[in-house]
Amino acid sequence: MDAAISFLFFLASAFVTALSGAFFRPGEWYRSIAKPSWQPPDWLFGPVWTVLYILLAVSAWLVWRSGDSLTGVAMALYAVNLALNAAWSAVFFGLRRIGWALAEIGALWVSTLALLLAFWAVSPLAGALIAPYLAWATFAGILNAEIWRRNRRVPAPG
């Protein structure tokens, strides 16, 4: 596959994942639940995720182009990670299940660590590009846990 076309494929795969955030928006329910004062402002999430998705795409593209024997495993982890990434918005904002979302983000975190390690084994640069994503997933998991803690006695919807 041509380098530019393969890069566009990985960029598209990352941004298709981002569409889950467009389908499952925070809305009134999210505004009504208790959140910590240290939560970043809502407007920050879009720019942060845009940068992270670009880094994901670049790192996957670097691994793909390497032709390393571990590329297949790394690409499978990439696909699993994107699926888990997309699922979080559906669980948290769509189903409004904060505890389930906490479990899901735990799986996402493990997947992201595995992705970083697999990409690093193929290309240290590709692995390093995953580090900010792992840091953000760590922060998001802590935030999710705190939101769950503050709202765990609130009945789940419907």
Steps between C-alpha positions, in 0.01 A plus 500: 500500500631845414637691802254790470201272453597280794548808720155629400356158587646516852390859543148404391494200736587724793243763412225245434561395860454862604151498351375312806546826688280674243225240532508481879516856627514602867167682510286603793553177695875557507461862603277389791734245660768582758850552361827601668622859486823381331318369195624682189253731327280329241653699213843344566399141422455555125846649437672244724331208326577648158872503581483150651321357196761653269779349712322163489474516123865597454618228736288230331624616160862476616442145623317403180782630281767321702421157358611350832388148589301643793297734280199267485476472878549874539225575247262260676567684828440830319159379379402377848615827653296708257191288571545544876559870451176540305305289749574722798285789373214262426515351850554823693292751306268269306408245767586738787666216688789664683615180673492299179693779331759479777546127430512574128766768540701253706496266200587794275795589723636143490450498123682831466795377705514184287483717188786719620716195576420328169561815299823568692626151414455584130594868511604688814371821343158342438491380859602841632217661303255285699632629836283817505193285424586269791547803725161640396333159543649487850363844582163415342481182706568692820237757401249226415568336839444827684177570311383147581591549868305823519194357321493130590189538713311675221262247337597396148262625233213286373 
